[in-house]
């Protein structure tokens, strides 16, 4: 079977609890999938009076502050099970750009799970 990949993007304040590398490693072992975590700090991000501000208008998706979890597997059942746990733990990614960089099947599966479990997308 072809590799299924989803790049799930959460922006500041989107997740229910902080995404931790150790938790993702446990899911990786449990489901036999590949998971990577990337914390992107936006190029136009600043803090004023303890409040994070970011000008995103002229930025590419990869230049905006976000947490990106990339999930991939050649086994659809494992991919689906792991994606479901990620969404239940952290919530579904929230914006139209949240799955940009995913393969078509990966995006479809994440949207199905989000619709069933989180009522979003």
N, C-alpha and C positions, 0 to 999 in steps of 0.2 A: 504494500500500500504506500502511496505517496505521503510525504511528510506534511502534517497539518501544523500550521503556525498561527498563533495569535499574538499580536503586540497590543497589550491592554495598557492604556494610558490614564492615569488619574492626576488631576491637577490639585493644587493646594486646597485642603479642606474637604476633598471628595471621599477619602477612605474613612471607614468607621474606626479602625485602629491602625497604628503604624504598621507598614509592611516591613517584615524583618527577614533577613537572609536565612536565618536558621529555620524559620517556619517554612519557607519555600524549599529549603533543602530537604526537610522532612517529607513534604509533598512529592518532591522529585523521587525520593527513595520509595515512597508508598506506591506511586503509580508507574514508576519506570519511565518517566518523561524527562525532558530537558527544560529547565527554567533558569532564566537570568533576570537579574534585577539591576536597573539603572536609575540613578537619581540624577536628574538633569537640573542644573541651576541656570535659569534664564539669563541671557546676555544683557537684558534691560531690566533686571530686577534690582530693587533697592528697598531699604527699610527706612521709614520715617516715623519717629515716635513709637517704635515697637510694632508698626503696621507694615506688612509686606506689600509693596506696590510693584507693578510690572507693566511696562508698555509693550503690548504684543502686536499692535497693528501692522508693523512692517517686519515682523519676524516669521521665520519658517517654523513649522511644527517642532522641529528638533532644537530650536533656540528658546523655547518657552519652558518655564519651570514645571516639572512634572516627574512623576514616578512611573517608570515603564517596566512592566513585567512581560517578558517574552516566554511563551509556553509553546513547546513543539514536541510532536510525537508522530510515529508512523502508525500507532494503534489508536483508532478513533475512540474506542471505549475508554481507554486510559486518559486520553486527551479530555474527553467529555467529563469524566469523573473528577479530574483535577481542576478543570475550569469551574465546575460547579462548586467545589470546595473554596476556591479562591473568591468567587463571587459571594458565597455565603459568609466568608470571613470579613471581606473588605468592602463589599457592595459592588455592583456593576459599574464599569466606567461610564461616565455621564455625558460626554459631549459627542457631537457628530464626528469629531476627529479621533475619538477614543480608541478606535480599532485600526487607524491608518497604519499600513505596513503589514497587516495580516494577510494571509492567503484567503481566497474566497471561501473555502470550506471552514477555515478557522473562524472567520468573522461570522459566518452563518451559525455555527454551533454556539459561539458566545452570545449572540443575539437571542437565540432560542432559549438558552439557560437564563439569561437576564430577564427575558419576558416571563418565564415560568416562575423564577425564584425572586426576582427583584422588581418586577413590574416596570422595567425601564427598557428603552431601545425599541 
